Amino acid sequence: MKADPFVKIAFSLAVILSLGSCAGDDDTIAGPTAYDSATLDHWYKEYLQSEAEKLKIRGLGVALIDSRGQDSYFCLGDAGKGRKVDEGTVFDIGSTSKLLMPIAVMKLADQGRMELDAPVARYVPEFTLKSPSGSPAAITIRSLLTHESGLVSDIREGLRPDAPGGKAGTTGKEYRRIVGLLNRTKTTREPWTQNSYSNAAFSLLAVAVEGASGQDYAEFVRQEILLPWGMTDSGFAYDGLDPARMAQGFGKRGEIPVPYIRDLPAGLFCSSARDMARFARGLLGDQAGAGKVLKSSSVMELWKVQNGNVELDLDFKIGLTFWRHPIPSLGLENTVWHGGDLPPFHAAFCLDPALGIGVFVAVNSGSLDSATLEPLLVQGMRRQLMIRTRRDPERPSREADTPIIGAGPDFKHELCGLYQLPIAGICKIYQRGKDLLLQAPRWTAKVLVHRDSTMSLRPLLFGIFPVGTGGAENIRLRLIHIDGLPILCVRRVGDSDADFASAAAEKLEPTSLSPAWRGRMGPWRQAGGKASFVLAYDRGSGILGAEGGRMAIKPVNDGEAVTEGYGRNSGEWIEAGQDAEGLWLRYSGMELRREAR
């Protein structure tokens, strides 16, 4: 379900922060020998075949959309159960499912039944979430659609129940439980403070859509979006889809069906390449008569940047759920995106509303996430531009880095320290001799300071020997200050990729532990469940961490702590106490008990 960066910014920052380059560097992909349709189709199909082999993708469905011409489909490989993938093969599309939500909301707004800036409690009266101060949370529909509400990222308790019809008798409507689960938490921050990706928000939005429309969410989507746009292959998993068209996933143990998750609206929509082309055409206004779902002004609102005044979002821009990311290598400045992952299913969608071209990609296997599919989308958009112009787009030359300089002592002093980096976890920048090093949980790199105050990375094998860049040449760091606080910006650059935004990393300060928190160190396990984590205190740094160094925690008092950092899973509250059964922790809807040591 993650997209993520399920910050995951745009697609997965895990790709950035693990120093892995995305597959298929634009600079190494030779252009076609001619620009007629047949040659371009052959060129793109060969590229897809090469990438599928490289990424170990079993089945692949691609739609290329052109509002001025015909859509094209490129389908490769195995759909499972002895079938080949075709344009009608239905894949789970993970968090790309979220793109239905703003359309449903704007449909209700067009009908006068929902307002973007209304509090969500207007449509879900039982929603009584509080802020940390104890006042009612000021969460609006717009803030939920943009991940700016301050809601927690996920509620892990009950996230993966049995599939409908399984031994637990689930129904496919478990997302409605999110209201009660959220009411037991607190907001992580004030709305419009910083973007923090939230799956829970989209389950809450589905309940709000039901409150405003008086209909089941899946049925509202079917009646108001899918049928008018002719998306007859599509629907939510476990909601009557034709099994003969469903792609099986491929995992280590062979073929598997679509995994079931509670937050169905956030990640369990299933569609085909053919239907996602219809989805794109619907957004582009190609549907006439009964096919016209939204007013033109409402469609424009989908693309409009909503977070321009949120300082901590840095250069990350989002519309109503649609990410705003240009593709400088193709001269495209207005592309909107979303990706999704519900392993082993992964999908990504890109559209240029101004030009009327787009790409959708879905796969059913591979050691990858939707970030890895980014080059397939970029090359698909390149192919669409070549169809239009009969030439290869000119690539702007990459701006040269300023010279490397020796960092001064004041800069080193301010830079060095521990940071909570999105996805990568707790990282350390420190000085070794004359060198600056960045140590992450799984890798170490030398930090090179440039004259313009940006920093680049050179990976080190075993923390000592320089190795091939492997994507690190596209990583840039910069230290900035917001409200007097030092913030490390992490950004991927380069003309080979889409222009994805920076992530903000918080500099961590040492924490002294009270006796109550010292007594809670060690392993914890979810009561009646499988989740577990270990609380550990590093006396040298003064940082309390969990989940193997991926999460820093700051105690607020003897009974409460908060996860540190910016973006996803940050600012979330942990409660602690003791009852007749012993010590307990409550986090993300779960109750955890101390394991015997």
C-alpha positions as CSV (number, residue, x, y, z in Angstrom):
1,M,0.0,0.0,0.0
2,K,3.0,2.3,0.5
3,A,3.9,4.6,-2.1
4,D,5.4,6.0,-0.4
5,P,7.5,7.9,0.5
6,F,4.7,5.4,1.6
7,V,9.1,11.5,4.1
8,K,8.5,8.9,1.2
9,I,8.3,11.8,-1.1
10,A,6.8,11.2,-4.5
11,F,7.9,7.6,-5.0
12,S,10.1,5.8,-2.5
13,L,12.9,7.7,-0.8
14,A,14.2,4.2,0.2
15,V,15.7,4.1,-3.3
16,I,17.5,7.4,-2.7
17,L,18.7,6.8,0.8
18,S,19.9,3.2,0.1
19,L,22.1,4.8,-2.6
20,G,20.5,2.5,-5.2
21,S,19.9,4.1,-8.6
22,C,16.6,3.6,-10.3
23,A,16.6,1.1,-13.1
24,G,17.2,2.4,-16.6
25,D,19.3,5.7,-16.5
26,D,17.9,7.9,-19.2
27,D,21.5,8.8,-20.4
28,T,22.2,5.1,-21.3
29,I,19.0,4.5,-23.2
30,A,19.6,5.0,-26.9
31,G,16.8,6.7,-28.8
32,P,15.0,5.0,-31.7
33,T,16.3,5.0,-35.3
34,A,13.1,6.6,-36.7
35,Y,10.0,8.2,-35.3
36,D,7.2,6.4,-37.0
37,S,4.7,4.5,-34.8
38,A,6.0,1.0,-35.6
39,T,9.6,1.9,-34.8
40,L,8.7,3.7,-31.6
41,D,6.6,0.7,-30.5
42,H,9.5,-1.7,-31.2
43,W,11.9,0.6,-29.3
44,Y,9.7,0.9,-26.2
45,K,8.8,-2.8,-26.1
46,E,12.5,-3.8,-26.3
47,Y,13.2,-1.4,-23.4
48,L,10.4,-2.8,-21.3
49,Q,11.6,-6.4,-22.0
50,S,15.1,-5.5,-20.9
51,E,13.8,-3.8,-17.7
52,A,11.5,-6.7,-16.9
53,E,14.3,-9.1,-17.1
54,K,16.6,-6.9,-15.0
55,L,14.0,-6.3,-12.3
56,K,12.7,-9.9,-12.4
57,I,9.2,-8.9,-13.2
58,R,6.9,-11.8,-14.1
59,G,4.0,-9.8,-15.5
60,L,3.8,-6.2,-16.8
61,G,0.9,-4.1,-18.1
62,V,1.5,-0.7,-19.6
63,A,-0.9,1.9,-21.0
64,L,0.3,4.9,-23.0
65,I,-2.4,7.6,-23.3
66,D,-2.7,10.3,-25.9
67,S,-5.8,12.4,-25.9
68,R,-5.1,13.5,-29.5
69,G,-4.7,10.0,-30.8
70,Q,-4.9,6.3,-30.0
71,D,-3.9,4.7,-26.7
72,S,-1.2,2.0,-26.9
73,Y,-0.7,-1.1,-24.7
74,F,2.4,-3.0,-23.9
75,C,1.8,-6.2,-22.0
76,L,4.4,-8.8,-21.1
77,G,4.8,-12.0,-19.2
78,D,2.8,-14.1,-16.8
79,A,-0.6,-13.2,-15.2
80,G,-0.6,-16.5,-13.2
81,K,-2.8,-19.6,-13.6
82,G,-1.3,-20.3,-17.0
83,R,-2.4,-16.9,-18.5
84,K,-0.5,-14.2,-20.3
85,V,-0.9,-10.5,-19.4
86,D,-3.0,-8.4,-21.8
87,E,-4.6,-5.0,-21.7
88,G,-7.5,-6.4,-19.8
89,T,-5.5,-8.1,-17.0
90,V,-6.5,-6.7,-13.7
91,F,-3.7,-5.7,-11.2
92,D,-3.9,-4.4,-7.7
93,I,-2.6,-0.8,-8.0
94,G,-1.7,-0.2,-4.4
95,S,-1.7,3.4,-3.2
96,T,-2.5,4.6,-6.8
97,S,-6.0,3.6,-5.5
98,K,-6.0,6.9,-3.6
99,L,-6.5,8.9,-6.9
100,L,-10.2,7.8,-6.8
101,M,-10.7,9.7,-3.6
102,P,-10.3,13.3,-4.7
103,I,-12.5,12.5,-7.7
104,A,-15.2,11.2,-5.4
105,V,-14.9,14.2,-3.1
106,M,-15.0,16.7,-6.0
107,K,-18.1,14.9,-7.4
108,L,-19.8,15.5,-4.1
109,A,-18.6,19.1,-4.1
110,D,-20.1,19.6,-7.6
111,Q,-23.3,18.2,-6.3
112,G,-23.2,20.6,-3.3
113,R,-23.0,17.7,-0.8
114,M,-19.4,18.2,0.4
115,E,-17.1,21.1,1.0
116,L,-13.3,20.8,0.8
117,D,-12.7,23.1,3.7
118,A,-15.4,21.6,6.0
119,P,-14.3,19.7,9.1
120,V,-14.4,16.0,8.6
121,A,-16.6,15.7,11.7
122,R,-19.4,17.3,9.7
123,Y,-19.7,14.1,7.7
124,V,-18.4,11.7,10.4
125,P,-20.0,13.0,13.7
126,E,-18.5,10.1,15.6
127,F,-14.9,11.3,14.8
128,T,-13.7,13.0,18.0
129,L,-9.9,12.9,17.6
130,K,-8.0,15.4,19.8
131,S,-4.8,17.3,19.4
132,P,-2.0,16.8,21.9
133,S,-3.3,19.9,23.8
134,G,-6.7,18.1,24.2
135,S,-8.6,20.4,21.9
136,P,-10.6,18.9,19.0
137,A,-8.4,18.3,16.0
138,A,-9.1,20.9,13.2
139,I,-8.9,18.4,10.3
140,T,-10.6,19.3,7.0
141,I,-11.4,17.2,3.9
142,R,-8.7,19.2,2.0
143,S,-6.0,18.5,4.6
144,L,-6.8,14.8,4.5
145,L,-6.6,14.7,0.7
146,T,-3.2,16.4,0.7
147,H,-1.6,14.5,3.7
148,E,-1.4,17.8,5.6
149,S,-3.9,17.0,8.3
150,G,-1.5,15.9,11.1
151,L,-3.2,12.5,11.2
152,V,-1.0,9.5,12.0
153,S,0.4,7.7,9.0
154,D,-1.0,4.2,9.8
155,I,-2.9,2.4,12.4
156,R,-1.0,-0.9,12.6
157,E,-3.5,-2.7,14.8
158,G,-5.8,-4.7,12.6
159,L,-4.1,-3.6,9.4
160,R,-4.0,-7.1,7.9
161,P,-7.2,-9.0,8.8
162,D,-8.2,-12.2,7.1
163,A,-9.5,-11.7,3.6
164,P,-13.4,-11.4,3.3
165,G,-14.8,-14.9,3.6
166,G,-11.9,-16.1,5.6
167,K,-11.9,-17.7,9.0
168,A,-12.6,-14.3,10.7
169,G,-15.6,-13.6,8.6
170,T,-14.4,-10.2,7.4
171,T,-16.6,-8.2,5.0
172,G,-14.3,-5.9,3.1
173,K,-15.6,-2.9,5.1
174,E,-13.1,-3.1,7.9
175,Y,-11.9,0.4,6.9
176,R,-14.8,1.8,8.8
177,R,-13.1,0.8,12.1
178,I,-10.6,3.5,11.5
179,V,-12.8,6.1,13.1
180,G,-12.7,4.4,16.5
181,L,-9.0,3.5,16.2
182,L,-8.1,7.1,15.4
183,N,-10.2,8.5,18.3
184,R,-7.8,6.6,20.6
185,T,-4.7,8.5,19.2
186,K,-3.7,12.1,19.0
187,T,-2.7,14.2,16.0
188,T,1.0,14.3,15.3
189,R,1.1,18.1,14.5
190,E,-1.1,21.0,13.6
191,P,-2.6,20.8,10.1
192,W,-0.6,22.4,7.3
193,T,2.6,22.2,9.3
194,Q,4.3,19.5,7.2
195,N,3.3,16.8,4.7
196,S,3.1,13.4,6.3
197,Y,1.8,10.5,4.1
198,S,-1.2,8.8,5.7
199,N,-3.0,5.7,4.7
200,A,-5.4,6.1,7.6
201,A,-6.6,9.4,6.2
202,F,-8.1,7.7,3.2
203,S,-10.1,5.2,5.2
204,L,-11.4,8.2,7.1
205,L,-12.2,10.0,3.9
206,A,-14.1,7.0,2.6
207,V,-16.3,7.1,5.7
208,A,-16.8,10.8,5.1
209,V,-17.8,10.2,1.5
210,E,-20.3,7.6,2.8
211,G,-21.7,10.2,5.3
212,A,-22.1,12.8,2.6
213,S,-23.5,10.5,-0.1
214,G,-25.5,8.0,1.9
215,Q,-23.9,5.3,-0.2
216,D,-21.2,2.6,0.4
217,Y,-17.9,4.1,-0.8
218,A,-17.1,1.3,-3.3
219,E,-20.6,1.6,-4.8
220,F,-20.4,5.4,-5.0
221,V,-17.1,5.0,-6.9
222,R,-18.6,2.4,-9.2
223,Q,-21.8,4.4,-10.0
224,E,-20.2,7.9,-10.2
225,I,-16.8,7.2,-11.7
226,L,-16.2,3.7,-13.1
227,L,-19.4,3.3,-15.0
228,P,-19.4,6.8,-16.6
229,W,-15.8,6.3,-17.7
230,G,-16.4,2.8,-19.0
231,M,-14.0,1.2,-16.5
232,T,-15.7,-2.2,-16.6
233,D,-12.7,-4.3,-15.6
234,S,-12.1,-2.4,-12.4
235,G,-13.2,-2.4,-8.7
236,F,-12.0,-3.0,-5.2
237,A,-10.4,-6.3,-4.4
238,Y,-12.8,-8.9,-2.9
239,D,-15.8,-6.9,-4.3
240,G,-17.0,-9.2,-7.1
241,L,-14.2,-8.8,-9.6
242,D,-13.9,-11.5,-12.3
243,P,-11.3,-14.0,-11.0
244,A,-10.5,-14.9,-14.6
245,R,-9.1,-11.4,-15.2
246,M,-7.2,-11.0,-11.9
247,A,-3.4,-11.2,-12.1
248,Q,-1.9,-13.4,-9.5
249,G,1.1,-12.1,-7.6
250,F,4.4,-13.9,-7.6
251,G,6.3,-14.3,-4.3
252,K,9.0,-16.5,-3.0
253,R,6.5,-19.4,-2.6
254,G,4.9,-19.1,-6.0
255,E,1.5,-17.6,-7.0
256,I,-0.5,-15.6,-4.4
257,P,-3.7,-13.6,-4.6
258,V,-4.0,-9.9,-3.8
259,P,-3.2,-9.4,-0.1
260,Y,-6.0,-8.0,2.0
261,I,-5.7,-4.9,4.1
262,R,-8.1,-3.0,6.3
263,D,-7.5,0.3,4.6
264,L,-9.2,-0.8,1.3
265,P,-9.7,2.8,0.0
266,A,-6.0,3.5,0.4
267,G,-4.6,0.5,-1.5
268,L,-7.0,-2.2,-2.7
269,F,-8.3,-0.8,-6.0
270,C,-7.7,-3.2,-8.9
271,S,-7.6,-2.1,-12.6
272,S,-6.2,-3.0,-16.0
273,A,-4.0,-1.1,-18.4
274,R,-7.1,-0.6,-20.6
275,D,-9.2,0.8,-17.8
276,M,-6.5,3.1,-16.5
277,A,-6.2,4.6,-20.0
278,R,-10.0,5.3,-19.7
279,F,-9.3,6.8,-16.2
280,A,-6.7,9.1,-17.7
281,R,-9.0,10.1,-20.6
282,G,-11.8,10.8,-18.2
283,L,-9.5,13.2,-16.3
284,L,-8.4,14.8,-19.5
285,G,-12.1,15.5,-20.4
286,D,-12.2,13.1,-23.3
287,Q,-15.5,11.6,-22.1
288,A,-18.6,13.2,-23.6
289,G,-22.2,13.2,-22.4
290,A,-22.7,10.7,-19.5
291,G,-19.0,10.2,-19.3
292,K,-18.3,13.7,-18.0
293,V,-17.9,13.1,-14.2
294,L,-16.5,16.4,-13.0
295,K,-16.9,20.1,-13.8
296,S,-13.8,21.5,-15.5
297,S,-13.1,23.7,-12.5
298,S,-13.1,20.7,-10.3
299,V,-10.6,18.9,-12.5
300,M,-8.4,21.9,-12.4
301,E,-8.6,21.8,-8.6
302,L,-7.1,18.3,-8.6
303,W,-3.8,19.6,-10.1
304,K,-3.6,22.9,-8.3
305,V,-0.8,23.1,-5.8
306,Q,-2.3,23.0,-2.3
307,N,0.7,23.3,0.0
308,G,2.6,26.3,-1.4
309,N,2.7,28.0,2.1
310,V,3.9,25.0,4.1
311,E,7.6,25.8,4.7
312,L,8.7,22.4,6.0
313,D,7.5,20.8,2.7
314,L,10.5,22.5,1.1
315,D,10.0,22.0,-2.7
316,F,7.5,19.1,-2.5
317,K,4.3,20.1,-4.1
318,I,1.0,18.3,-4.0
319,G,-2.5,18.8,-5.6
320,L,-5.5,17.0,-4.3
321,T,-3.7,13.7,-3.7
322,F,-1.8,14.0,-7.1
323,W,1.9,14.7,-6.6
324,R,3.3,17.6,-8.7
325,H,6.7,16.5,-10.1
326,P,8.1,17.8,-13.4
327,I,10.3,15.8,-15.7
328,P,13.1,18.2,-16.7
329,S,14.9,15.7,-18.9
330,L,11.8,15.8,-21.2
331,G,11.0,19.5,-20.7
332,L,7.7,18.6,-18.9
333,E,6.8,21.0,-16.1
334,N,3.2,20.1,-15.3
335,T,3.2,16.3,-14.8
336,V,1.2,14.8,-11.9
337,W,2.0,11.4,-10.4
338,H,1.2,8.7,-8.0
339,G,2.6,5.3,-7.2
340,G,1.5,2.4,-5.1
341,D,2.8,-0.8,-3.6
342,L,1.0,-3.8,-2.1
343,P,3.7,-6.4,-2.5
344,P,4.1,-8.3,-4.8
345,F,1.9,-5.8,-6.7
346,H,3.3,-2.4,-7.7
347,A,1.9,0.4,-10.0
348,A,2.6,4.0,-11.0
349,F,0.7,6.6,-13.0
350,C,1.9,9.8,-14.6
351,L,-0.1,12.4,-16.6
352,D,0.6,15.7,-18.2
353,P,-2.9,17.4,-18.2
354,A,-1.7,20.2,-20.4
355,L,-0.4,18.0,-23.2
356,G,-2.9,15.2,-22.8
357,I,-0.4,12.4,-22.5
358,G,0.2,9.9,-19.8
359,V,1.5,6.5,-18.8
360,F,0.3,3.8,-16.4
361,V,2.5,0.8,-15.4
362,A,1.5,-2.2,-13.2
363,V,3.5,-5.3,-12.3
364,N,2.9,-8.4,-10.2
365,S,6.3,-9.3,-8.9
366,G,9.9,-8.3,-8.6
367,S,12.2,-7.0,-5.8
368,L,11.2,-3.4,-6.3
369,D,8.7,-0.7,-5.4
370,S,6.9,1.9,-7.4
371,A,10.0,4.1,-7.3
372,T,11.7,1.5,-9.4
373,L,9.0,1.9,-12.0
374,E,9.7,5.6,-12.5
375,P,12.1,5.2,-15.5
376,L,9.5,3.1,-17.2
377,L,7.1,6.0,-16.9
378,V,9.7,8.5,-18.0
379,Q,10.6,6.5,-21.1
380,G,6.9,6.0,-21.8
381,M,6.4,9.8,-21.7
382,R,9.4,10.2,-23.9
383,R,7.8,7.8,-26.4
384,Q,4.6,9.8,-26.3
385,L,6.4,13.0,-27.0
386,M,8.2,11.4,-30.0
387,I,4.9,10.2,-31.4
388,R,3.7,13.8,-31.2
389,T,6.8,15.7,-32.5
390,R,8.5,13.0,-34.6
391,R,11.8,13.8,-32.8
392,D,13.5,12.9,-29.6
393,P,13.1,15.6,-26.9
394,E,16.3,17.6,-26.3
395,R,17.7,16.9,-22.9
396,P,18.9,19.9,-21.0
397,S,22.5,19.6,-19.9
398,R,22.9,18.8,-16.2
399,E,24.0,21.8,-14.2
400,A,27.6,21.2,-13.1
401,D,28.4,20.9,-9.4
402,T,30.4,23.8,-8.0
403,P,34.0,22.8,-6.9
404,I,34.6,20.7,-3.8
405,I,36.0,22.7,-1.0
406,G,37.3,22.0,2.5
407,A,34.5,22.7,5.0
408,G,35.3,25.2,7.8
409,P,35.2,24.3,11.4
410,D,32.0,26.2,12.1
411,F,30.2,24.5,9.3
412,K,31.4,21.0,10.4
413,H,30.4,21.7,14.0
414,E,26.9,22.7,13.0
415,L,26.5,19.9,10.5
416,C,27.8,17.0,12.6
417,G,25.3,15.1,14.7
418,L,22.5,12.6,14.5
419,Y,19.5,13.0,12.1
420,Q,16.2,11.2,11.7
421,L,16.1,10.7,7.9
422,P,12.8,9.6,6.3
423,I,12.9,5.8,5.6
424,A,16.6,5.5,6.2
425,G,16.3,5.9,10.0
426,I,18.8,7.4,12.4
427,C,21.9,8.6,10.6
428,K,25.1,10.1,11.9
429,I,27.3,12.7,10.3
430,Y,30.7,12.9,12.0
431,Q,34.3,13.9,11.4
432,R,37.1,11.3,10.9
433,G,40.4,13.1,10.5
434,K,39.8,15.7,7.8
435,D,36.8,13.9,6.3
436,L,33.1,14.1,6.9
437,L,31.2,10.8,6.9
438,L,27.5,9.9,6.9
439,Q,26.7,6.6,8.5
440,A,23.3,5.1,7.9
441,P,22.0,1.8,9.3
442,R,23.1,0.0,6.1
443,W,25.8,2.1,4.5
444,T,28.5,4.7,5.0
445,A,29.5,7.5,2.6
446,K,32.0,10.3,2.5
447,V,30.4,13.8,2.5
448,L,31.9,16.2,0.0
449,V,31.1,19.9,0.6
450,H,30.8,22.1,-2.5
451,R,31.3,25.8,-2.8
452,D,27.6,26.5,-3.0
453,S,27.1,24.7,0.4
454,T,25.5,21.7,-1.2
455,M,27.0,18.3,-0.3
456,S,27.4,15.2,-2.4
457,L,28.2,11.6,-1.3
458,R,30.8,9.0,-2.2
459,P,29.9,5.5,-0.9
460,L,32.5,3.6,1.2
461,L,32.8,-0.1,1.3
462,F,33.1,-1.2,5.0
463,G,33.3,2.5,5.7
464,I,36.8,2.7,4.3
465,F,37.1,2.0,0.6
466,P,35.5,4.2,-2.1
467,V,33.2,2.2,-4.4
468,G,31.2,2.9,-7.5
469,T,28.5,5.5,-7.1
470,G,25.5,3.2,-7.7
471,G,23.2,6.2,-7.7
472,A,25.0,8.3,-5.1
473,E,26.1,10.8,-7.7
474,N,22.4,11.9,-7.8
475,I,22.1,12.6,-4.1
476,R,22.6,16.1,-2.7
477,L,22.4,17.4,0.8
478,R,22.0,20.9,2.1
479,L,21.8,22.3,5.6
480,I,19.1,25.0,6.1
481,H,17.4,26.6,9.0
482,I,13.7,27.0,9.6
483,D,12.6,28.9,12.7
484,G,16.2,28.7,13.9
485,L,16.3,24.9,13.7
486,P,18.9,23.1,11.6
487,I,17.3,20.9,8.9
488,L,19.2,18.6,6.5
489,C,17.6,18.5,3.1
490,V,18.1,15.3,1.1
491,R,17.4,15.6,-2.6
492,R,17.9,13.5,-5.8
493,V,19.1,15.4,-8.8
494,G,20.1,14.7,-12.3
495,D,18.5,14.9,-15.7
496,S,17.8,11.2,-15.9
497,D,14.9,11.2,-13.6
498,A,11.7,13.0,-12.7
499,D,12.4,16.0,-10.6
500,F,11.4,14.7,-7.2
501,A,11.4,16.9,-4.1
502,S,13.6,17.2,-1.1
503,A,13.1,15.4,2.1
504,A,13.6,17.1,5.5
505,A,15.7,15.4,8.1
506,E,15.5,16.5,11.7
507,K,18.7,17.0,13.8
508,L,18.3,15.0,17.0
509,E,19.1,16.3,20.4
510,P,20.3,14.1,23.3
511,T,17.6,12.9,25.7
512,S,18.0,12.1,29.4
513,L,15.9,9.2,30.5
514,S,13.8,9.2,33.7
515,P,13.9,6.0,35.8
516,A,10.4,5.1,34.4
517,W,11.7,5.0,30.9
518,R,15.0,3.3,31.8
519,G,12.9,0.5,33.2
520,R,11.2,0.0,29.8
521,M,14.3,-0.8,27.8
522,G,14.3,-4.2,26.0
523,P,11.9,-6.2,23.8
524,W,8.2,-5.7,23.5
525,R,5.5,-7.8,21.7
526,Q,2.0,-7.0,20.6
527,A,-0.6,-8.5,22.9
528,G,-2.4,-11.2,20.8
529,G,-0.4,-10.3,17.7
530,K,2.9,-10.6,15.9
531,A,4.3,-7.1,16.0
532,S,7.3,-6.4,18.1
533,F,10.1,-3.9,18.7
534,V,13.0,-3.2,21.0
535,L,13.5,0.0,22.9
536,A,17.2,0.8,23.3
537,Y,19.0,3.8,24.7
538,D,22.4,4.8,23.3
539,R,24.2,6.4,26.2
540,G,26.9,7.8,23.9
541,S,24.5,9.8,21.8
542,G,21.7,10.2,24.3
543,I,19.1,8.9,21.7
544,L,16.3,6.5,22.6
545,G,15.6,4.4,19.5
546,A,13.3,1.6,18.4
547,E,12.9,-0.7,15.4
548,G,16.5,-1.4,14.9
549,G,17.6,2.3,14.7
550,R,14.9,3.3,12.2
551,M,12.9,5.4,14.7
552,A,14.1,7.9,17.3
553,I,11.8,8.5,20.3
554,K,11.6,11.4,22.6
555,P,10.0,11.0,26.1
556,V,7.6,13.9,26.9
557,N,6.9,12.7,30.5
558,D,7.0,9.5,32.4
559,G,3.9,8.1,30.6
560,E,4.2,9.5,27.1
561,A,6.8,9.7,24.3
562,V,6.7,10.9,20.6
563,T,8.5,9.6,17.5
564,E,10.9,12.2,16.2
565,G,11.6,13.5,12.7
566,Y,9.6,14.9,9.8
567,G,7.2,13.1,7.5
568,R,5.8,9.7,7.6
569,N,5.5,8.0,11.0
570,S,6.9,11.0,12.8
571,G,5.2,12.9,15.7
572,E,3.2,9.8,16.7
573,W,2.5,9.2,20.3
574,I,3.5,6.3,22.5
575,E,1.8,5.8,25.9
576,A,3.3,3.7,28.7
577,G,2.0,2.4,31.9
578,Q,1.6,-0.6,34.2
579,D,-1.4,-2.7,35.3
580,A,-1.9,-6.0,37.1
581,E,-0.5,-7.9,34.1
582,G,2.7,-5.8,34.0
583,L,4.2,-3.1,31.9
584,W,2.5,-2.0,28.7
585,L,3.0,0.3,25.7
586,R,0.3,1.6,23.4
587,Y,1.4,2.6,19.9
588,S,-0.4,2.8,16.5
589,G,-3.5,1.2,18.0
590,M,-1.5,-1.7,19.4
591,E,-1.0,-2.7,23.0
592,L,2.5,-4.2,23.5
593,R,3.7,-6.1,26.5
594,R,7.2,-6.4,27.9
595,E,8.8,-9.7,26.9
596,A,10.7,-11.7,29.5
597,R,14.4,-11.2,29.2
